[in-house]
Amino acid sequence: MIRLALVGDDAEFRPWLRQIAERRWGEVALRVASRGMDSELAALFPNLRELADWEELLSPTVALTDWDVLLCGFAENDALQEERLKKLAALGKPLVIAHPAVGSMLTAYELELQQREGQTRLWPFLPLRNHPLVNVLAGMLADAAASPIGPVEQLTVTRALMQRDRAAVVGQFSRDLDLIRAIAGEIKSVLAMGPARGEGVNAAAAFANLGVQLENAAPLVIRWGIAPGAAAQESALILTGSVGQIVWRLPTWNDPGECVVRIGQQENSLAHPAWDQMEACCDQLAHLLNQAPTQPTWNDAARAIELTEALEKSLSRGRRIEVRTEEAADVDNFKSVMASVGCLFLLLIPLFLLGVALVSKLLKAAGWQGPAWLPDHAWAYLLLIPAAVYLIAQLVIKLALMPPSGKDGEDQK
């Protein structure tokens, strides 16, 4: 039986933990108290041990053998959350993290770096990614012959949200981004559309009726938006093709959802393998413990956080934000570094000239003439030394990064 430890608000994990208790799949052994906690868990897990502070997990009073996997929910303070995740990741135990648990792309990639260095294993809690319909719909986008509605021209996600403040809307958008990327591929740009934003991007009206247009590598229209009307209860993902639509009523913990194909007046269910959200989450947790690949990866979560940051930039600037989709090449890194060093060098030249001229004047005023072989104002030629070092460094690094050519020139194309 897997022993879980819980830190932060448990709202995201609560339906899953309830089913874990019902099916006796595991137990919550430790829980750090917070305002977001629910008293129900104490009744479901009678052996639950309450901790007053998350730092107790780092102290000798709590042994690492007391728990197997740490569930990290949302924190009340973003700065505390990011620092906490870094320290907990350094414990070397698997972490399941509510998404988006961090608001900074840099923090997300720092955690990814910790995982690559073998300090921990991370799984973002995005269970919908493992629904079998994700692969079915992605296959239709990749191959028009496999689509019953013809070539797919548009993907639309409509979310019904009772709370429409910034945290709720941005959090749901970030979670849906992972689903959209799994079906439509990598996102290249983000354009947020909303009403007048008042004095800043945090104005309530900017998020209550938010609409977002995304662009991928294919000529596919991708839209995400809030369902109109405060009473809207259903969320849906819709694929629109040349001859019809596929409407997927997105599942929740209490509703398995439904997917239908609509062509004209006809409506038929889209066949797909059965899916149990509880079992899917437990399977991924088993993969996490066995160091097997999980879906989604933490890199997927970091990418979603990066695109979410682009959303807020687009909303504040009122324009489309392009997002880099490939790794920076060594040559591009070299050019960036050399350009930065060159600009710094040009900025320091006037300061250097001013300083040396001032020192020269002071020495002459004190009666120092210098050696007879040194011409007047020869100090200006000292600038040639750093310039020569800079140019030589540029040449050496460029030659080092140059790919080796084949004997007959076949390696370079």
N, C-alpha and C positions, 0 to 999 in steps of 0.2 A: 504494500500500500504506500503510495507516494505521500510524503509529508510536505505540505505547502506552508510558506510564510507569507504574510500579507502586509504591505506597507502602503499607506496612502488611502485615498477614497476607494471603497470597494464597489461602487455603483456599476462599473463596467463588468466586473467579474461576478457580481452577485447571482445572476441567473445560472451561470456555469457552475458556481460553487454549490448552489442549491441542488442541481442535478448530480453533482459529484457525491453529495451527502446521500441523496435518494438511492443512487446506484452503488453506494459503498465502494467507489473507485479510489478514493483517497481521503485525506483529512487535512484541515487547516490546523497546524500545530502551534503557530505563533502569529500574533497580530499586533501591529503597532497602532495604538489608539489615535484617532483623529476625529474631527468634527463630521467627516463624511461617512463614518462607520454606521453599520446597521446592526441592531441588537439581535437580529434573527440568527446570525452566524453562531453566536454563543450557544443557542439552543440546538443548532444543527451539529455542532462539533463540541461535545461536552469536555473534551480534553484540551480545548483551546487555552493557550497561555497568552495573557495580555502583557504587552510591553509599553512602558510609558514614553519611550523615545526611540527613534529609529537607530540612533547611535549605539544602543545596547546590542544591536546585531554585530557591531564591530568590536565589542568588548568580550573579555573572557567569560562573562556571566552567561553568554549564549554560545554554545558550541556549534561549529559548522555541521556537526553530525546530527543536530537536532532537527534539521530541515533539509529538503532535497532541492526544492525550486522556490524562488522568490517571485511573488506577484507584486508588481509595482503599479499602483493606481495613480490617479491625479493628485497633485499636491496643491495646497492653498497658496503657496508662494513659488513662482516660477524659478527664481534664483536658487531657492533652497532645493527645489526638485532636481535641477541640473547638477548641483554639487552632490546631492545625495546619490543620484544614479551613478555618477563616476566612482564614488567611494564604494558603493555596493557592488558595482561591476568588478572592482579590484579584488573582491573576496574569492573570485574564481568559481562561483556557483552559477548555475543557469538562472536567467532572469526572463520572466514574461512581463512585458511592459505595455500598459494601456496606451493607445495611440490617439492623439499625439501627446505623449508625456512630456516632451520638451518643445519649446517654441523656437529654438535656434538651430539652424542648419549646421553651424559649426559644432555645437554640442553633440548633435546626432552623429556627425562624422568622427568626432573624438571617441564616442562610444564604439563606433564601427572599428576604429583603429585599435581600441582595447581588445575587441573580439579577434581581430586579425593577429594580434600579438599573443593570443592564447590565454588572456586573463579571464575570459568569461565566454558564455554563449547567450545570445539574445534572440528572443522571438517576440515581435510586435503582435499584440492581441488583435488580429484582424481575421476572425474565423470565416467570414464570407468569401475570402479569397480561395478557400478550398472547396467551394461548392462546385459540383460537376458541370453545372451550366456555364461556368466561366470558360472552361476549355471548349465547350460546344459552341458558344457564341464567338469566341476568338477564332475558332476554325472557320466559321461562316465569313468573318471579315477577311481572313487570309485567302479563302477559296470561295469565289462566288458560286461555283457549281454545287457547293455543299449547302447553300443557303436556299431555303424554301421561298424566300421573299425577293430573290434576285440579288444583284449587287447591292450591298449595304451603302447607303448614302449619308446616313445621319445616326448618331448615338446621343440619346438624351437621358439624363438622370434627373428625376424630379423627387425632391425630398419633402416629406411632411414633418414639420418640426413644431412642437408646441412652444418651445422656448426659442426665441429668435434674436437673442443678444449675440454679441461678438463671439464669445467663447463657444456657445453652442453651434453657431453656424460655421465658424472656421474649423472647429473640431470635426464636425460631420463632413465638411468638404474634404478635409485631409484624409479621413477614413475612406471616403468614396473614391478619392484619387487612386488609391491602390487597386480598387476594383476596376476603374476605368483603364488604368495602365495595363492590367492583366488581360483585358479584352482588346483594347485598341492599340496597344503598343506605347512606346515612349512619347511623352508630351514635349513639344518644342516651344510653345508659347502660351501665355495666359492673358486673357482680357476680361477684366471684371466690369460688370455693368450694373449700376444702381442709381437711385435718385440722388438729389443734392445731398452732399455729405456734411453740410454745416461747417463747423470749425475744424473737423479732423476726421480721420478714417474710422474713429470709434463711435461716430454718430450712429444712433440706433437705426435710423432710416436706411443707412447704407447697407446694413446687413439683414434687416427684416425682409426685404424683397430682393435679395441679391441674385444676380444672374451671372454666370461665368461661361465664356466661350474658350475652348481649348483647341489647340492645333497639334496634330501629329504628323508623321512623315507622309502618310497617305492623304489623298484628297478627301478627307472625311470630316464632316461637320460634327463637333462634339460640344454638347451643351450640358451645363449643370445649373440647377436652380431650385428655389424654394417653392413648394406647391402653394398656390394662392388659397387664401382662406384659413383662418385660425383653426377651423374644425377639420381640416384635411388630416386623414388618418393613414393613408396608404402611400408608400414610396414605390417608385417604379423605375426600371431601366428599360428603355424602348429603343429598338433597332428599326429604322425605317429603310426599306428597300425600294426597288423600282416597282414592285407589284404588291407590296403589303407591309405589315408590321409584325414584329415580335415584341410582345409586352411581358416583361418579367416583373411581377409584383414581388418586391424584395422581401426575403424572409426575415423574421425576428426570432427570438428565443421561444415566443409563444405562438408563432404562426409560421408554418413551413413555406408560405408563399405559393405562387403559381406562375407558370409560364405558358402563354398561348400564342398561336400564330393566327393573325388576322389577314385574310386575303378577300377583299370585297366584303360580302355579307357572311362569309364563312369564318368560323372560329374553332380551332382545334388545339388541344394541349400539345405542347412540345415534349416529346419523350426524352427522358434523361435518367441516369442512375439515381437510385434513392440516396438521400443524404440525411445524416443525423448530425446536427451541429455539435452536440455533446461529444459524440464519438470522434468527430473530426478534430475537435480541440484536444482531446486526450491523445489522439494519434500523433499530433504535432508535438505535444508535450513529451511523449515517449521518444520521438525523434530527437528532441532537444537533449534529453537525458543520455541517449545513446550516441550523441555527437553525429547524428545523421542530418542531412539537409532538411531544412524546414521551409514552409511556404506560408506567408511571405518571409523573405530574409530581412535582416535589419537594414541592409542597404536599400531595400525597397521602401522601408519606413523613412529613412533619411531623405530619399528622393521625394517622397510625398511631402515631407516637411519643407524641403527646398521649394517645391512648387507652391506650397501654401504661403511662404514668404513672398513669392512672386505675385500671388493674388493680392496681398495687402499693398504691395508696391503699385500694382496696376490701379487699385482703387484710389490710392492717394494721388497718383500722377495723372490718372485719367487716360491711360494709353496701354497698348499691348506691351507685355514684358517678354522678351525672348529669353529662353533658358537653354544653357549649354547642355547638349546631349551626349557629348563624347569626352573622353579623357584628354587632358592637355598633353600634346606631344612634347618630347624633350627639346625639340628645336624651338617650339613656341615658348616653353619655359625659359630657354636660354635667351631668346630675344627680349622677353619681358624683364629678366634680370639685368641684361646689359643696358636696356633702355633706362631702367631705374638708376643703375650706377652712373650712366652717362649724364642723366639729368642732375643727379646729386653732385657729380663732378663739376658741372657748369655752374651750379649754385654756389659751390664752395670757392671757385676761382676768384670772384670779386672780394670775398672776405679774406682770402689768402693774400691777395695783392694789397688790400688795405692794411692788414696786419704787418706784413713785411715792410711796406713803405713807412709805416709809423715807427717800427723798430729802427729802420735805417736812419730816419730823421733824428731820432733820439740819440743814436750812437754818434752821429756826426756832430750834433749839438754838444755832446760831451767831449768832443775832441778826438774821437776814434776815427782813423783814416783807413784802417784795414790794410792788408798786405799789398805790396806794390804791384804784384802780378794780377790782382783782381780788378777788372775794369769797373768803372762807376756804373751803378744800376745793374750789375751782373746778377743780382738776386732774382730778377725777373725770369732769367733762364732756368731757375729751379723748377718752374712749372713744367718744363719738358720731362722731368723725371716721372711724376705721377701720370702724365699723359702717355708716356712710353709704356709704363707698367700696365695701364688700362688697355692700350691697343694690343700689347703682347698677350695679355690674358684673354682678350676677345678672340684672337687668332688661335691660341692653344685650345680653348674650350670648343671652338667651332670645329677644329680638326678632330678633336676627341669624339664629338657627337656625330661626325660624318660617317654614314654607313659604309662598310667595306664593299668595294666593287669586285665583281667576279673576274676571272681571268680574261674572259672574252666580252666582258661588259654585259653579261646576261642577267646579273643580279640586280641591276638598276634599270627600272622601266618607268 
